[in-house]
């Protein structure tokens, strides 16, 4: 499981965020670019590592006469973990893009789960009951290799 920094979201919302008020346009622009690049890099590395893990498990299963190799960690390799922080609002939204149909389940970190199928583009949204909280969320797919993009729009 991987922790990924949330996407800083659209520019129009980003510049209005409380931590950007009072900064010069240059400073906000530089900060936005750094956060966007960090998010994109972490997401790419997490998906790449998970795909390599799936491939290694498949190779180990074939090499051991069909017996599946035990996972390297107790966390499923088809899951991604991220944190929703409700300091700036209780609404969370992100879009999943896939190259084919796959089931997904999200645990929102407050005891609520949601399951559905994505085939193409699918927007997932949720409103938390409590503000000023951090929620550890888990997003799992039946076939994570079909996921081509996760676009976290951030909290409103």
BALOBA-1460 file (C-alpha; in Angstrom, 3 decimals):
// residues 156
<rec num="1" residu="x" x="0.000" y="0.000" z="0.000"/>
<rec num="2" residu="x" x="1.244" y="3.471" z="-0.832"/>
<rec num="3" residu="x" x="0.556" y="6.909" z="0.583"/>
<rec num="4" residu="x" x="0.172" y="9.461" z="-2.160"/>
<rec num="5" residu="x" x="0.014" y="13.202" z="-1.673"/>
<rec num="6" residu="x" x="-3.320" y="14.507" z="-2.890"/>
<rec num="7" residu="x" x="-3.433" y="16.328" z="-6.198"/>
<rec num="8" residu="x" x="-3.343" y="20.076" z="-5.542"/>
<rec num="9" residu="x" x="-6.420" y="20.330" z="-7.768"/>
<rec num="10" residu="x" x="-7.442" y="22.971" z="-10.266"/>
<rec num="11" residu="x" x="-5.468" y="26.221" z="-10.283"/>
<rec num="12" residu="x" x="-8.552" y="28.368" z="-9.603"/>
<rec num="13" residu="x" x="-9.201" y="26.503" z="-6.345"/>
<rec num="14" residu="x" x="-5.537" y="26.157" z="-5.422"/>
<rec num="15" residu="x" x="-4.847" y="29.895" z="-5.334"/>
<rec num="16" residu="x" x="-7.780" y="30.348" z="-2.919"/>
<rec num="17" residu="x" x="-6.479" y="27.774" z="-0.437"/>
<rec num="18" residu="x" x="-5.797" y="29.251" z="3.010"/>
<rec num="19" residu="x" x="-2.086" y="28.388" z="2.962"/>
<rec num="20" residu="x" x="-1.626" y="30.338" z="-0.311"/>
<rec num="21" residu="x" x="-3.321" y="33.574" z="0.748"/>
<rec num="22" residu="x" x="-0.751" y="36.367" z="1.024"/>
<rec num="23" residu="x" x="1.853" y="34.682" z="-1.196"/>
<rec num="24" residu="x" x="2.978" y="36.355" z="-4.403"/>
<rec num="25" residu="x" x="1.752" y="34.936" z="-7.712"/>
<rec num="26" residu="x" x="5.286" y="33.687" z="-8.385"/>
<rec num="27" residu="x" x="5.429" y="31.834" z="-5.048"/>
<rec num="28" residu="x" x="1.981" y="30.268" z="-5.509"/>
<rec num="29" residu="x" x="2.815" y="29.216" z="-9.071"/>
<rec num="30" residu="x" x="6.095" y="27.619" z="-7.993"/>
<rec num="31" residu="x" x="4.413" y="25.859" z="-5.061"/>
<rec num="32" residu="x" x="1.585" y="24.577" z="-7.321"/>
<rec num="33" residu="x" x="4.060" y="23.194" z="-9.844"/>
<rec num="34" residu="x" x="6.065" y="21.454" z="-7.112"/>
<rec num="35" residu="x" x="2.970" y="19.859" z="-5.538"/>
<rec num="36" residu="x" x="1.606" y="18.785" z="-8.942"/>
<rec num="37" residu="x" x="4.932" y="17.219" z="-9.913"/>
<rec num="38" residu="x" x="5.275" y="15.447" z="-6.564"/>
<rec num="39" residu="x" x="1.756" y="14.049" z="-6.838"/>
<rec num="40" residu="x" x="2.282" y="12.828" z="-10.410"/>
<rec num="41" residu="x" x="5.648" y="11.246" z="-9.572"/>
<rec num="42" residu="x" x="4.352" y="9.472" z="-6.464"/>
<rec num="43" residu="x" x="1.281" y="8.144" z="-8.268"/>
<rec num="44" residu="x" x="3.357" y="6.874" z="-11.189"/>
<rec num="45" residu="x" x="5.891" y="5.181" z="-8.897"/>
<rec num="46" residu="x" x="3.153" y="3.581" z="-6.785"/>
<rec num="47" residu="x" x="1.341" y="2.152" z="-9.813"/>
<rec num="48" residu="x" x="4.615" y="0.980" z="-11.339"/>
<rec num="49" residu="x" x="5.688" y="-0.765" z="-8.110"/>
<rec num="50" residu="x" x="2.307" y="-2.458" z="-7.787"/>
<rec num="51" residu="x" x="2.430" y="-3.723" z="-11.369"/>
<rec num="52" residu="x" x="5.960" y="-5.063" z="-10.816"/>
<rec num="53" residu="x" x="4.761" y="-6.799" z="-7.648"/>
<rec num="54" residu="x" x="1.899" y="-8.437" z="-9.550"/>
<rec num="55" residu="x" x="4.293" y="-9.589" z="-12.274"/>
<rec num="56" residu="x" x="6.767" y="-10.984" z="-9.713"/>
<rec num="57" residu="x" x="4.014" y="-12.939" z="-7.974"/>
<rec num="58" residu="x" x="2.864" y="-14.390" z="-11.305"/>
<rec num="59" residu="x" x="6.432" y="-15.424" z="-12.220"/>
<rec num="60" residu="x" x="6.941" y="-17.002" z="-8.780"/>
<rec num="61" residu="x" x="3.674" y="-18.955" z="-9.137"/>
<rec num="62" residu="x" x="4.690" y="-20.344" z="-12.532"/>
<rec num="63" residu="x" x="8.216" y="-21.174" z="-11.293"/>
<rec num="64" residu="x" x="6.924" y="-23.092" z="-8.255"/>
<rec num="65" residu="x" x="4.694" y="-25.496" z="-10.152"/>
<rec num="66" residu="x" x="1.533" y="-23.408" z="-9.824"/>
<rec num="67" residu="x" x="1.675" y="-22.674" z="-6.111"/>
<rec num="68" residu="x" x="1.272" y="-18.985" z="-5.484"/>
<rec num="69" residu="x" x="4.076" y="-17.197" z="-3.692"/>
<rec num="70" residu="x" x="3.155" y="-15.473" z="-0.423"/>
<rec num="71" residu="x" x="2.775" y="-11.726" z="-0.752"/>
<rec num="72" residu="x" x="5.738" y="-9.582" z="0.313"/>
<rec num="73" residu="x" x="3.530" y="-7.720" z="2.782"/>
<rec num="74" residu="x" x="0.105" y="-8.307" z="4.351"/>
<rec num="75" residu="x" x="-1.319" y="-5.447" z="2.259"/>
<rec num="76" residu="x" x="-2.883" y="-6.349" z="-1.052"/>
<rec num="77" residu="x" x="-0.882" y="-5.147" z="-4.048"/>
<rec num="78" residu="x" x="-4.067" y="-4.101" z="-5.847"/>
<rec num="79" residu="x" x="-4.709" y="-1.297" z="-3.338"/>
<rec num="80" residu="x" x="-3.625" y="2.309" z="-2.980"/>
<rec num="81" residu="x" x="-3.776" y="4.195" z="0.294"/>
<rec num="82" residu="x" x="-4.217" y="7.949" z="0.502"/>
<rec num="83" residu="x" x="-5.172" y="10.493" z="3.151"/>
<rec num="84" residu="x" x="-8.206" y="12.771" z="2.975"/>
<rec num="85" residu="x" x="-7.764" y="15.807" z="5.185"/>
<rec num="86" residu="x" x="-11.006" y="17.677" z="5.953"/>
<rec num="87" residu="x" x="-9.374" y="20.837" z="7.290"/>
<rec num="88" residu="x" x="-10.503" y="22.840" z="4.240"/>
<rec num="89" residu="x" x="-13.842" y="21.026" z="3.768"/>
<rec num="90" residu="x" x="-15.573" y="17.685" z="4.160"/>
<rec num="91" residu="x" x="-16.140" y="17.000" z="0.433"/>
<rec num="92" residu="x" x="-13.769" y="14.667" z="-1.418"/>
<rec num="93" residu="x" x="-13.760" y="13.827" z="-5.109"/>
<rec num="94" residu="x" x="-11.514" y="11.977" z="-7.542"/>
<rec num="95" residu="x" x="-11.751" y="10.415" z="-10.983"/>
<rec num="96" residu="x" x="-10.638" y="6.905" z="-11.945"/>
<rec num="97" residu="x" x="-9.750" y="6.213" z="-15.585"/>
<rec num="98" residu="x" x="-9.299" y="2.641" z="-16.814"/>
<rec num="99" residu="x" x="-8.557" y="0.893" z="-20.086"/>
<rec num="100" residu="x" x="-11.233" y="-1.740" z="-19.392"/>
<rec num="101" residu="x" x="-13.844" y="-2.771" z="-16.846"/>
<rec num="102" residu="x" x="-12.755" y="-3.549" z="-13.287"/>
<rec num="103" residu="x" x="-14.459" y="-3.591" z="-9.902"/>
<rec num="104" residu="x" x="-13.238" y="-1.232" z="-7.209"/>
<rec num="105" residu="x" x="-13.900" y="-0.771" z="-3.512"/>
<rec num="106" residu="x" x="-13.049" y="2.299" z="-1.486"/>
<rec num="107" residu="x" x="-12.852" y="2.421" z="2.283"/>
<rec num="108" residu="x" x="-13.280" y="6.101" z="3.151"/>
<rec num="109" residu="x" x="-11.490" y="5.704" z="6.510"/>
<rec num="110" residu="x" x="-14.540" y="6.556" z="8.620"/>
<rec num="111" residu="x" x="-16.130" y="3.104" z="8.497"/>
<rec num="112" residu="x" x="-17.898" y="3.702" z="5.168"/>
<rec num="113" residu="x" x="-17.123" y="1.618" z="2.080"/>
<rec num="114" residu="x" x="-18.347" y="1.855" z="-1.496"/>
<rec num="115" residu="x" x="-18.091" y="-0.702" z="-4.321"/>
<rec num="116" residu="x" x="-18.799" y="-0.292" z="-8.032"/>
<rec num="117" residu="x" x="-17.446" y="-0.999" z="-11.511"/>
<rec num="118" residu="x" x="-15.406" y="1.451" z="-13.575"/>
<rec num="119" residu="x" x="-15.065" y="1.108" z="-17.344"/>
<rec num="120" residu="x" x="-13.474" y="4.227" z="-18.812"/>
<rec num="121" residu="x" x="-13.892" y="7.275" z="-16.603"/>
<rec num="122" residu="x" x="-15.706" y="7.318" z="-13.247"/>
<rec num="123" residu="x" x="-15.978" y="10.139" z="-10.716"/>
<rec num="124" residu="x" x="-16.160" y="9.117" z="-7.064"/>
<rec num="125" residu="x" x="-17.264" y="11.601" z="-4.427"/>
<rec num="126" residu="x" x="-17.961" y="11.537" z="-0.719"/>
<rec num="127" residu="x" x="-18.805" y="13.958" z="2.091"/>
<rec num="128" residu="x" x="-17.434" y="13.351" z="5.561"/>
<rec num="129" residu="x" x="-19.472" y="14.098" z="8.667"/>
<rec num="130" residu="x" x="-16.544" y="15.633" z="10.584"/>
<rec num="131" residu="x" x="-14.220" y="18.450" z="9.583"/>
<rec num="132" residu="x" x="-10.649" y="18.979" z="10.742"/>
<rec num="133" residu="x" x="-9.889" y="15.258" z="10.550"/>
<rec num="134" residu="x" x="-7.498" y="13.089" z="8.549"/>
<rec num="135" residu="x" x="-8.909" y="9.878" z="7.116"/>
<rec num="136" residu="x" x="-6.741" y="7.002" z="5.866"/>
<rec num="137" residu="x" x="-8.520" y="5.761" z="2.759"/>
<rec num="138" residu="x" x="-7.939" y="2.540" z="0.826"/>
<rec num="139" residu="x" x="-8.841" y="2.144" z="-2.848"/>
<rec num="140" residu="x" x="-8.674" y="-1.451" z="-4.169"/>
<rec num="141" residu="x" x="-9.207" y="-2.807" z="-7.675"/>
<rec num="142" residu="x" x="-9.885" y="-6.308" z="-8.968"/>
<rec num="143" residu="x" x="-7.381" y="-5.574" z="-11.766"/>
<rec num="144" residu="x" x="-5.176" y="-2.573" z="-10.986"/>
<rec num="145" residu="x" x="-3.261" y="-3.044" z="-14.256"/>
<rec num="146" residu="x" x="-6.299" y="-1.558" z="-16.054"/>
<rec num="147" residu="x" x="-6.037" y="1.718" z="-14.113"/>
<rec num="148" residu="x" x="-4.463" y="4.402" z="-16.306"/>
<rec num="149" residu="x" x="-5.101" y="7.498" z="-14.178"/>
<rec num="150" residu="x" x="-6.273" y="8.642" z="-10.767"/>
<rec num="151" residu="x" x="-7.108" y="12.341" z="-10.650"/>
<rec num="152" residu="x" x="-7.560" y="13.613" z="-7.094"/>
<rec num="153" residu="x" x="-9.358" y="16.924" z="-7.287"/>
<rec num="154" residu="x" x="-8.749" y="17.677" z="-3.627"/>
<rec num="155" residu="x" x="-11.063" y="18.859" z="-0.900"/>
<rec num="156" residu="x" x="-13.434" y="21.740" z="-1.597"/>
